[in-house]
Amino acid sequence: MDPDTLNHWRRTIKRILTDLAAVPFPEVVTMSAKTVFDEAADVYLVVVVGWQDVRRLHGCLVHVEIKGDKIWVQQDGTEDGVVADLLAAGIPKDCIVLGFKSPQSRALTQFAVA
């Protein structure tokens, strides 16, 4: 992959996830979101941690990886979808893999299969 494209993708993913982590949560939960960026492995996460009354909340809200010449969206627990943000940033559909869908289901989308 072209180094300029790779760096553009990295910057774009980091910006999208950083903006997402800054969105406040509803008042019914005490929760925070943190970004986890591993540029060496090209793995980018938003994790959430907190409480709803006595119930512990912890998990991965978004998981994106750059693998080869594709951006893999492995997990997207957002309301509007990280994919929409990637598309708005100019990332072509054929460079995005919906990793949270089965390979059979991916073939029915307009996105990359693998």
N, CA, C and O atoms as CSV, one atom per row, in Angstrom:
chain,resi,resn,atom,element,x,y,z
A,1,MET,N,N,0.844,-1.182,0.000
A,1,MET,CA,C,0.000,0.000,0.000
A,1,MET,C,C,0.885,1.239,0.000
A,1,MET,O,O,1.950,1.269,0.617
A,2,ASP,N,N,0.427,2.232,-0.689
A,2,ASP,CA,C,1.098,3.513,-0.771
A,2,ASP,C,C,1.192,4.138,0.631
A,2,ASP,O,O,0.177,4.245,1.320
A,3,PRO,N,N,2.394,4.551,1.064
A,3,PRO,CA,C,2.558,5.105,2.424
A,3,PRO,C,C,1.684,6.337,2.685
A,3,PRO,O,O,1.225,6.531,3.811
A,4,ASP,N,N,1.446,7.167,1.671
A,4,ASP,CA,C,0.598,8.346,1.864
A,4,ASP,C,C,-0.842,7.940,2.163
A,4,ASP,O,O,-1.494,8.532,3.023
A,5,THR,N,N,-1.334,6.926,1.448
A,5,THR,CA,C,-2.687,6.427,1.693
A,5,THR,C,C,-2.787,5.834,3.083
A,5,THR,O,O,-3.748,6.097,3.807
A,6,LEU,N,N,-1.798,5.034,3.462
A,6,LEU,CA,C,-1.792,4.421,4.788
A,6,LEU,C,C,-1.822,5.488,5.880
A,6,LEU,O,O,-2.601,5.382,6.827
A,7,ASN,N,N,-0.989,6.502,5.757
A,7,ASN,CA,C,-0.958,7.576,6.759
A,7,ASN,C,C,-2.263,8.359,6.780
A,7,ASN,O,O,-2.734,8.756,7.846
A,8,HIS,N,N,-2.850,8.583,5.605
A,8,HIS,CA,C,-4.157,9.260,5.536
A,8,HIS,C,C,-5.215,8.428,6.259
A,8,HIS,O,O,-6.001,8.973,7.034
A,9,TRP,N,N,-5.245,7.133,6.020
A,9,TRP,CA,C,-6.205,6.246,6.684
A,9,TRP,C,C,-6.005,6.271,8.191
A,9,TRP,O,O,-6.975,6.363,8.944
A,10,ARG,N,N,-4.757,6.188,8.638
A,10,ARG,CA,C,-4.481,6.222,10.077
A,10,ARG,C,C,-4.987,7.504,10.710
A,10,ARG,O,O,-5.659,7.474,11.741
A,11,ARG,N,N,-4.662,8.634,10.091
A,11,ARG,CA,C,-5.110,9.927,10.626
A,11,ARG,C,C,-6.634,10.009,10.646
A,11,ARG,O,O,-7.222,10.485,11.617
A,12,THR,N,N,-7.269,9.543,9.574
A,12,THR,CA,C,-8.728,9.596,9.475
A,12,THR,C,C,-9.383,8.742,10.548
A,12,THR,O,O,-10.310,9.196,11.219
A,13,ILE,N,N,-8.917,7.515,10.719
A,13,ILE,CA,C,-9.482,6.614,11.741
A,13,ILE,C,C,-9.298,7.215,13.128
A,13,ILE,O,O,-10.233,7.218,13.928
A,14,LYS,N,N,-8.108,7.721,13.421
A,14,LYS,CA,C,-7.849,8.310,14.736
A,14,LYS,C,C,-8.758,9.506,14.991
A,14,LYS,O,O,-9.271,9.662,16.099
A,15,ARG,N,N,-8.964,10.349,13.989
A,15,ARG,CA,C,-9.829,11.521,14.161
A,15,ARG,C,C,-11.272,11.096,14.421
A,15,ARG,O,O,-11.925,11.618,15.324
A,16,ILE,N,N,-11.765,10.151,13.629
A,16,ILE,CA,C,-13.145,9.682,13.791
A,16,ILE,C,C,-13.349,9.089,15.181
A,16,ILE,O,O,-14.328,9.406,15.856
A,17,LEU,N,N,-12.430,8.231,15.608
A,17,LEU,CA,C,-12.590,7.569,16.906
A,17,LEU,C,C,-12.387,8.538,18.068
A,17,LEU,O,O,-13.052,8.413,19.096
A,18,THR,N,N,-11.491,9.488,17.921
A,18,THR,CA,C,-11.295,10.497,18.968
A,18,THR,C,C,-12.546,11.350,19.125
A,18,THR,O,O,-12.971,11.637,20.244
A,19,ASP,N,N,-13.134,11.754,18.002
A,19,ASP,CA,C,-14.380,12.524,18.059
A,19,ASP,C,C,-15.493,11.704,18.702
A,19,ASP,O,O,-16.271,12.224,19.502
A,20,LEU,N,N,-15.565,10.442,18.355
A,20,LEU,CA,C,-16.593,9.550,18.906
A,20,LEU,C,C,-16.438,9.389,20.416
A,20,LEU,O,O,-17.426,9.410,21.149
A,21,ALA,N,N,-15.212,9.229,20.873
A,21,ALA,CA,C,-14.964,9.040,22.312
A,21,ALA,C,C,-15.313,10.288,23.127
A,21,ALA,O,O,-15.513,10.201,24.339
A,22,ALA,N,N,-15.385,11.438,22.470
A,22,ALA,CA,C,-15.694,12.690,23.165
A,22,ALA,C,C,-17.199,12.932,23.327
A,22,ALA,O,O,-17.604,13.855,24.033
A,23,VAL,N,N,-18.024,12.109,22.677
A,23,VAL,CA,C,-19.477,12.293,22.772
A,23,VAL,C,C,-19.939,11.907,24.173
A,23,VAL,O,O,-19.610,10.822,24.651
A,24,PRO,N,N,-20.696,12.780,24.839
A,24,PRO,CA,C,-21.140,12.453,26.206
A,24,PRO,C,C,-22.182,11.335,26.220
A,24,PRO,O,O,-22.940,11.153,25.267
A,25,PHE,N,N,-22.196,10.599,27.320
A,25,PHE,CA,C,-23.161,9.522,27.511
A,25,PHE,C,C,-24.396,10.054,28.210
A,25,PHE,O,O,-24.342,11.104,28.850
A,26,PRO,N,N,-25.521,9.333,28.093
A,26,PRO,CA,C,-26.734,9.757,28.811
A,26,PRO,C,C,-26.486,9.789,30.321
A,26,PRO,O,O,-25.613,9.090,30.835
A,27,GLU,N,N,-27.261,10.604,31.012
A,27,GLU,CA,C,-27.074,10.776,32.454
A,27,GLU,C,C,-27.424,9.533,33.267
A,27,GLU,O,O,-27.084,9.461,34.448
A,28,VAL,N,N,-28.089,8.564,32.666
A,28,VAL,CA,C,-28.476,7.361,33.425
A,28,VAL,C,C,-27.282,6.436,33.676
A,28,VAL,O,O,-27.384,5.481,34.447
A,29,VAL,N,N,-26.158,6.721,33.027
A,29,VAL,CA,C,-24.954,5.910,33.243
A,29,VAL,C,C,-23.792,6.826,33.602
A,29,VAL,O,O,-23.726,7.978,33.174
A,30,THR,N,N,-22.881,6.283,34.398
A,30,THR,CA,C,-21.622,6.959,34.678
A,30,THR,C,C,-20.574,6.206,33.871
A,30,THR,O,O,-20.094,5.150,34.285
A,31,MET,N,N,-20.227,6.759,32.719
A,31,MET,CA,C,-19.380,6.007,31.803
A,31,MET,C,C,-18.434,6.954,31.080
A,31,MET,O,O,-18.726,8.134,30.890
A,32,SER,N,N,-17.304,6.407,30.686
A,32,SER,CA,C,-16.358,7.166,29.880
A,32,SER,C,C,-15.875,6.288,28.729
A,32,SER,O,O,-15.904,5.059,28.800
A,33,ALA,N,N,-15.436,6.947,27.684
A,33,ALA,CA,C,-14.897,6.247,26.516
A,33,ALA,C,C,-13.437,6.632,26.361
A,33,ALA,O,O,-13.051,7.783,26.567
A,34,LYS,N,N,-12.651,5.658,25.997
A,34,LYS,CA,C,-11.220,5.881,25.802
A,34,LYS,C,C,-10.810,5.302,24.448
A,34,LYS,O,O,-11.322,4.269,24.017
A,35,THR,N,N,-9.882,5.985,23.792
A,35,THR,CA,C,-9.336,5.453,22.546
A,35,THR,C,C,-8.092,4.637,22.852
A,35,THR,O,O,-7.325,4.960,23.759
A,36,VAL,N,N,-7.909,3.588,22.090
A,36,VAL,CA,C,-6.709,2.751,22.171
A,36,VAL,C,C,-6.196,2.610,20.752
A,36,VAL,O,O,-6.847,1.988,19.912
A,37,PHE,N,N,-5.033,3.183,20.478
A,37,PHE,CA,C,-4.459,3.166,19.136
A,37,PHE,C,C,-3.134,2.418,19.158
A,37,PHE,O,O,-2.224,2.794,19.896
A,38,ASP,N,N,-3.016,1.373,18.365
A,38,ASP,CA,C,-1.764,0.637,18.190
A,38,ASP,C,C,-1.383,0.747,16.719
A,38,ASP,O,O,-1.770,-0.080,15.893
A,39,GLU,N,N,-0.621,1.780,16.418
A,39,GLU,CA,C,-0.259,2.036,15.024
A,39,GLU,C,C,0.668,0.967,14.464
A,39,GLU,O,O,0.638,0.698,13.263
A,40,ALA,N,N,1.482,0.359,15.299
A,40,ALA,CA,C,2.389,-0.689,14.820
A,40,ALA,C,C,1.604,-1.886,14.280
A,40,ALA,O,O,2.005,-2.504,13.294
A,41,ALA,N,N,0.489,-2.206,14.929
A,41,ALA,CA,C,-0.361,-3.320,14.489
A,41,ALA,C,C,-1.558,-2.829,13.674
A,41,ALA,O,O,-2.334,-3.633,13.158
A,42,ASP,N,N,-1.704,-1.506,13.559
A,42,ASP,CA,C,-2.841,-0.878,12.876
A,42,ASP,C,C,-4.180,-1.361,13.431
A,42,ASP,O,O,-5.068,-1.775,12.685
A,43,VAL,N,N,-4.303,-1.299,14.760
A,43,VAL,CA,C,-5.540,-1.638,15.462
A,43,VAL,C,C,-5.975,-0.395,16.233
A,43,VAL,O,O,-5.182,0.223,16.943
A,44,TYR,N,N,-7.257,-0.042,16.079
A,44,TYR,CA,C,-7.800,1.191,16.649
A,44,TYR,C,C,-9.125,0.866,17.333
A,44,TYR,O,O,-10.022,0.290,16.717
A,45,LEU,N,N,-9.246,1.240,18.619
A,45,LEU,CA,C,-10.415,0.882,19.410
A,45,LEU,C,C,-10.985,2.093,20.139
A,45,LEU,O,O,-10.283,3.063,20.427
A,46,VAL,N,N,-12.278,2.004,20.425
A,46,VAL,CA,C,-12.898,2.851,21.442
A,46,VAL,C,C,-13.478,1.880,22.455
A,46,VAL,O,O,-14.337,1.060,22.130
A,47,VAL,N,N,-12.997,1.984,23.690
A,47,VAL,CA,C,-13.517,1.136,24.762
A,47,VAL,C,C,-14.301,2.012,25.725
A,47,VAL,O,O,-13.985,3.185,25.923
A,48,VAL,N,N,-15.328,1.416,26.318
A,48,VAL,CA,C,-16.155,2.137,27.284
A,48,VAL,C,C,-16.072,1.420,28.618
A,48,VAL,O,O,-15.984,0.194,28.684
A,49,VAL,N,N,-16.104,2.216,29.680
A,49,VAL,CA,C,-16.042,1.667,31.023
A,49,VAL,C,C,-16.880,2.554,31.937
A,49,VAL,O,O,-16.868,3.779,31.817
A,50,GLY,N,N,-17.609,1.916,32.855
A,50,GLY,CA,C,-18.416,2.704,33.770
A,50,GLY,C,C,-19.424,1.869,34.519
A,50,GLY,O,O,-19.278,0.655,34.657
A,51,TRP,N,N,-20.472,2.558,35.009
A,51,TRP,CA,C,-21.487,1.925,35.841
A,51,TRP,C,C,-22.872,2.415,35.456
A,51,TRP,O,O,-23.054,3.569,35.070
A,52,GLN,N,N,-23.836,1.525,35.566
A,52,GLN,CA,C,-25.253,1.871,35.517
A,52,GLN,C,C,-25.854,1.295,36.785
A,52,GLN,O,O,-26.085,0.089,36.884
A,53,ASP,N,N,-26.104,2.159,37.745
A,53,ASP,CA,C,-26.485,1.743,39.095
A,53,ASP,C,C,-25.389,0.826,39.649
A,53,ASP,O,O,-24.254,1.269,39.819
A,54,VAL,N,N,-25.706,-0.442,39.934
A,54,VAL,CA,C,-24.704,-1.369,40.469
A,54,VAL,C,C,-24.146,-2.296,39.392
A,54,VAL,O,O,-23.371,-3.205,39.687
A,55,ARG,N,N,-24.537,-2.063,38.168
A,55,ARG,CA,C,-24.098,-2.924,37.060
A,55,ARG,C,C,-22.854,-2.342,36.389
A,55,ARG,O,O,-22.851,-1.186,35.966
A,56,ARG,N,N,-21.817,-3.138,36.297
A,56,ARG,CA,C,-20.562,-2.737,35.666
A,56,ARG,C,C,-20.723,-2.778,34.151
A,56,ARG,O,O,-21.255,-3.742,33.600
A,57,LEU,N,N,-20.265,-1.737,33.489
A,57,LEU,CA,C,-20.284,-1.662,32.036
A,57,LEU,C,C,-18.850,-1.585,31.539
A,57,LEU,O,O,-18.075,-0.740,31.987
A,58,HIS,N,N,-18.506,-2.456,30.626
A,58,HIS,CA,C,-17.163,-2.463,30.064
A,58,HIS,C,C,-17.208,-3.174,28.725
A,58,HIS,O,O,-17.756,-4.271,28.618
A,59,GLY,N,N,-16.638,-2.561,27.714
A,59,GLY,CA,C,-16.632,-3.253,26.429
A,59,GLY,C,C,-16.006,-2.426,25.329
A,59,GLY,O,O,-15.590,-1.283,25.520
A,60,CYS,N,N,-15.961,-3.044,24.191
A,60,CYS,CA,C,-15.406,-2.424,22.997
A,60,CYS,C,C,-16.559,-1.861,22.172
A,60,CYS,O,O,-17.394,-2.611,21.666
A,61,LEU,N,N,-16.599,-0.551,22.043
A,61,LEU,CA,C,-17.644,0.096,21.259
A,61,LEU,C,C,-17.316,0.042,19.767
A,61,LEU,O,O,-18.185,-0.236,18.941
A,62,VAL,N,N,-16.058,0.309,19.435
A,62,VAL,CA,C,-15.616,0.305,18.033
A,62,VAL,C,C,-14.249,-0.356,17.943
A,62,VAL,O,O,-13.373,-0.121,18.776
A,63,HIS,N,N,-14.080,-1.189,16.916
A,63,HIS,CA,C,-12.804,-1.870,16.647
A,63,HIS,C,C,-12.572,-1.796,15.142
A,63,HIS,O,O,-13.333,-2.355,14.353
A,64,VAL,N,N,-11.515,-1.099,14.764
A,64,VAL,CA,C,-11.157,-0.929,13.349
A,64,VAL,C,C,-9.708,-1.358,13.173
A,64,VAL,O,O,-8.858,-1.057,14.011
A,65,GLU,N,N,-9.429,-2.063,12.080
A,65,GLU,CA,C,-8.063,-2.470,11.765
A,65,GLU,C,C,-7.754,-2.137,10.315
A,65,GLU,O,O,-8.638,-2.145,9.458
A,66,ILE,N,N,-6.496,-1.848,10.057
A,66,ILE,CA,C,-6.015,-1.754,8.683
A,66,ILE,C,C,-5.259,-3.044,8.426
A,66,ILE,O,O,-4.240,-3.322,9.057
A,67,LYS,N,N,-5.775,-3.825,7.489
A,67,LYS,CA,C,-5.159,-5.109,7.142
A,67,LYS,C,C,-4.935,-5.135,5.635
A,67,LYS,O,O,-5.879,-5.128,4.845
A,68,GLY,N,N,-3.646,-5.164,5.257
A,68,GLY,CA,C,-3.333,-5.125,3.830
A,68,GLY,C,C,-3.791,-3.810,3.233
A,68,GLY,O,O,-3.408,-2.736,3.698
A,69,ASP,N,N,-4.614,-3.901,2.201
A,69,ASP,CA,C,-5.091,-2.690,1.537
A,69,ASP,C,C,-6.566,-2.407,1.836
A,69,ASP,O,O,-7.275,-1.809,1.027
A,70,LYS,N,N,-7.012,-2.853,3.021
A,70,LYS,CA,C,-8.416,-2.673,3.416
A,70,LYS,C,C,-8.516,-2.159,4.851
A,70,LYS,O,O,-7.641,-2.399,5.684
A,71,ILE,N,N,-9.600,-1.451,5.106
A,71,ILE,CA,C,-9.966,-1.066,6.468
A,71,ILE,C,C,-11.056,-2.029,6.901
A,71,ILE,O,O,-12.120,-2.092,6.284
A,72,TRP,N,N,-10.791,-2.779,7.963
A,72,TRP,CA,C,-11.738,-3.752,8.503
A,72,TRP,C,C,-12.449,-3.143,9.696
A,72,TRP,O,O,-11.806,-2.796,10.687
A,73,VAL,N,N,-13.763,-3.008,9.617
A,73,VAL,CA,C,-14.566,-2.578,10.760
A,73,VAL,C,C,-15.033,-3.861,11.439
A,73,VAL,O,O,-15.968,-4.516,10.979
A,74,GLN,N,N,-14.364,-4.211,12.546
A,74,GLN,CA,C,-14.625,-5.471,13.246
A,74,GLN,C,C,-15.808,-5.371,14.205
A,74,GLN,O,O,-16.527,-6.347,14.422
A,75,GLN,N,N,-16.001,-4.190,14.773
A,75,GLN,CA,C,-17.090,-3.963,15.737
A,75,GLN,C,C,-17.527,-2.517,15.589
A,75,GLN,O,O,-16.692,-1.615,15.525
A,76,ASP,N,N,-18.830,-2.295,15.536
A,76,ASP,CA,C,-19.348,-0.940,15.480
A,76,ASP,C,C,-20.637,-0.879,16.282
A,76,ASP,O,O,-21.708,-1.244,15.796
A,77,GLY,N,N,-20.518,-0.416,17.506
A,77,GLY,CA,C,-21.673,-0.304,18.386
A,77,GLY,C,C,-22.227,1.107,18.449
A,77,GLY,O,O,-22.915,1.459,19.406
A,78,THR,N,N,-21.937,1.919,17.443
A,78,THR,CA,C,-22.411,3.298,17.444
A,78,THR,C,C,-23.780,3.397,16.785
A,78,THR,O,O,-24.202,2.509,16.045
A,79,GLU,N,N,-24.450,4.482,17.068
A,79,GLU,CA,C,-25.799,4.681,16.539
A,79,GLU,C,C,-25.778,4.952,15.033
A,79,GLU,O,O,-26.560,4.362,14.288
A,80,ASP,N,N,-24.900,5.829,14.586
A,80,ASP,CA,C,-24.883,6.221,13.179
A,80,ASP,C,C,-23.920,5.400,12.329
A,80,ASP,O,O,-24.065,5.351,11.107
A,81,GLY,N,N,-22.950,4.762,12.951
A,81,GLY,CA,C,-22.022,3.910,12.224
A,81,GLY,C,C,-20.732,4.594,11.828
A,81,GLY,O,O,-20.733,5.667,11.225
A,82,VAL,N,N,-19.648,3.957,12.175
A,82,VAL,CA,C,-18.316,4.445,11.825
A,82,VAL,C,C,-18.113,4.388,10.312
A,82,VAL,O,O,-17.391,5.212,9.751
A,83,VAL,N,N,-18.742,3.427,9.659
A,83,VAL,CA,C,-18.602,3.292,8.205
A,83,VAL,C,C,-19.072,4.571,7.511
A,83,VAL,O,O,-18.451,5.014,6.544
A,84,ALA,N,N,-20.151,5.160,7.989
A,84,ALA,CA,C,-20.647,6.408,7.402
A,84,ALA,C,C,-19.592,7.508,7.515
A,84,ALA,O,O,-19.418,8.307,6.595
A,85,ASP,N,N,-18.897,7.542,8.641
A,85,ASP,CA,C,-17.833,8.532,8.829
A,85,ASP,C,C,-16.653,8.269,7.893
A,85,ASP,O,O,-16.070,9.204,7.344
A,86,LEU,N,N,-16.307,6.997,7.715
A,86,LEU,CA,C,-15.221,6.648,6.791
A,86,LEU,C,C,-15.578,7.062,5.365
A,86,LEU,O,O,-14.748,7.618,4.646
A,87,LEU,N,N,-16.809,6.790,4.964
A,87,LEU,CA,C,-17.255,7.170,3.619
A,87,LEU,C,C,-17.254,8.691,3.459
A,87,LEU,O,O,-16.832,9.207,2.424
A,88,ALA,N,N,-17.722,9.404,4.476
A,88,ALA,CA,C,-17.746,10.867,4.432
A,88,ALA,C,C,-16.334,11.443,4.335
A,88,ALA,O,O,-16.137,12.537,3.805
A,89,ALA,N,N,-15.360,10.700,4.849
A,89,ALA,CA,C,-13.961,11.142,4.797
A,89,ALA,C,C,-13.299,10.779,3.463
A,89,ALA,O,O,-12.120,11.059,3.248
A,90,GLY,N,N,-14.073,10.154,2.572
A,90,GLY,CA,C,-13.539,9.856,1.244
A,90,GLY,C,C,-12.946,8.477,1.073
A,90,GLY,O,O,-12.330,8.201,0.044
A,91,ILE,N,N,-13.112,7.596,2.057
A,91,ILE,CA,C,-12.612,6.222,1.920
A,91,ILE,C,C,-13.586,5.465,1.006
A,91,ILE,O,O,-14.782,5.422,1.297
A,92,PRO,N,N,-13.104,4.871,-0.087
A,92,PRO,CA,C,-14.008,4.168,-1.010
A,92,PRO,C,C,-14.597,2.902,-0.385
A,92,PRO,O,O,-13.964,2.249,0.446
A,93,LYS,N,N,-15.820,2.572,-0.801
A,93,LYS,CA,C,-16.495,1.376,-0.295
A,93,LYS,C,C,-15.684,0.112,-0.534
A,93,LYS,O,O,-15.697,-0.800,0.294
A,94,ASP,N,N,-14.978,0.049,-1.661
A,94,ASP,CA,C,-14.233,-1.174,-1.978
A,94,ASP,C,C,-12.952,-1.316,-1.155
A,94,ASP,O,O,-12.208,-2.282,-1.321
A,95,CYS,N,N,-12.698,-0.346,-0.265
A,95,CYS,CA,C,-11.554,-0.427,0.652
A,95,CYS,C,C,-12.009,-0.717,2.083
A,95,CYS,O,O,-11.180,-0.802,2.989
A,96,ILE,N,N,-13.325,-0.870,2.294
A,96,ILE,CA,C,-13.880,-1.090,3.629
A,96,ILE,C,C,-14.499,-2.475,3.688
A,96,ILE,O,O,-15.325,-2.831,2.847
A,97,VAL,N,N,-14.096,-3.260,4.692
A,97,VAL,CA,C,-14.659,-4.598,4.930
A,97,VAL,C,C,-15.506,-4.534,6.199
A,97,VAL,O,O,-15.049,-4.060,7.240
A,98,LEU,N,N,-16.727,-5.010,6.101
A,98,LEU,CA,C,-17.611,-5.081,7.268
A,98,LEU,C,C,-17.324,-6.390,7.987
A,98,LEU,O,O,-18.040,-7.376,7.813
A,99,GLY,N,N,-16.269,-6.391,8.797
A,99,GLY,CA,C,-15.806,-7.604,9.462
A,99,GLY,C,C,-16.799,-8.182,10.452
A,99,GLY,O,O,-16.703,-9.356,10.809
A,100,PHE,N,N,-17.756,-7.371,10.903
A,100,PHE,CA,C,-18.763,-7.852,11.850
A,100,PHE,C,C,-19.865,-8.644,11.146
A,100,PHE,O,O,-20.744,-9.200,11.804
A,101,LYS,N,N,-19.822,-8.699,9.817
A,101,LYS,CA,C,-20.779,-9.508,9.052
A,101,LYS,C,C,-20.086,-10.785,8.576
A,101,LYS,O,O,-18.870,-10.801,8.389
A,102,SER,N,N,-20.849,-11.835,8.385
A,102,SER,CA,C,-20.279,-13.092,7.893
A,102,SER,C,C,-19.774,-12.888,6.463
A,102,SER,O,O,-20.266,-12.008,5.757
A,103,PRO,N,N,-18.790,-13.699,6.028
A,103,PRO,CA,C,-18.314,-13.580,4.647
A,103,PRO,C,C,-19.445,-13.712,3.624
A,103,PRO,O,O,-19.420,-13.046,2.589
A,104,GLN,N,N,-20.420,-14.551,3.900
A,104,GLN,CA,C,-21.544,-14.713,2.976
A,104,GLN,C,C,-22.375,-13.427,2.905
A,104,GLN,O,O,-22.797,-13.017,1.823
A,105,SER,N,N,-22.606,-12.801,4.047
A,105,SER,CA,C,-23.384,-11.558,4.080
A,105,SER,C,C,-22.619,-10.414,3.425
A,105,SER,O,O,-23.219,-9.568,2.761
A,106,ARG,N,N,-21.299,-10.380,3.604
A,106,ARG,CA,C,-20.484,-9.319,3.003
A,106,ARG,C,C,-20.618,-9.301,1.493
A,106,ARG,O,O,-20.587,-8.240,0.869
A,107,ALA,N,N,-20.767,-10.486,0.906
A,107,ALA,CA,C,-20.874,-10.578,-0.555
A,107,ALA,C,C,-22.134,-9.880,-1.066
A,107,ALA,O,O,-22.212,-9.547,-2.249
A,108,LEU,N,N,-23.117,-9.653,-0.199
A,108,LEU,CA,C,-24.373,-9.029,-0.593
A,108,LEU,C,C,-24.362,-7.514,-0.394
A,108,LEU,O,O,-25.343,-6.840,-0.708
A,109,THR,N,N,-23.249,-6.974,0.129
A,109,THR,CA,C,-23.135,-5.537,0.354
A,109,THR,C,C,-22.373,-4.896,-0.799
A,109,THR,O,O,-21.876,-5.584,-1.690
A,110,GLN,N,N,-22.291,-3.603,-0.769
A,110,GLN,CA,C,-21.516,-2.852,-1.774
A,110,GLN,C,C,-20.085,-2.638,-1.311
A,110,GLN,O,O,-19.319,-1.913,-1.947
A,111,PHE,N,N,-19.727,-3.278,-0.190
A,111,PHE,CA,C,-18.391,-3.095,0.388
A,111,PHE,C,C,-17.502,-4.269,0.011
A,111,PHE,O,O,-17.962,-5.253,-0.569
A,112,ALA,N,N,-16.203,-4.151,0.353
A,112,ALA,CA,C,-15.261,-5.226,0.071
A,112,ALA,C,C,-15.633,-6.467,0.863
A,112,ALA,O,O,-16.164,-6.370,1.969
A,113,VAL,N,N,-15.355,-7.634,0.294
A,113,VAL,CA,C,-15.649,-8.909,0.960
A,113,VAL,C,C,-14.525,-9.286,1.908
A,113,VAL,O,O,-14.776,-9.770,3.012
A,114,ALA,N,N,-13.293,-9.068,1.487
A,114,ALA,CA,C,-12.121,-9.372,2.329
A,114,ALA,C,C,-10.907,-8.652,1.766
A,114,ALA,O,O,-9.812,-8.766,2.316
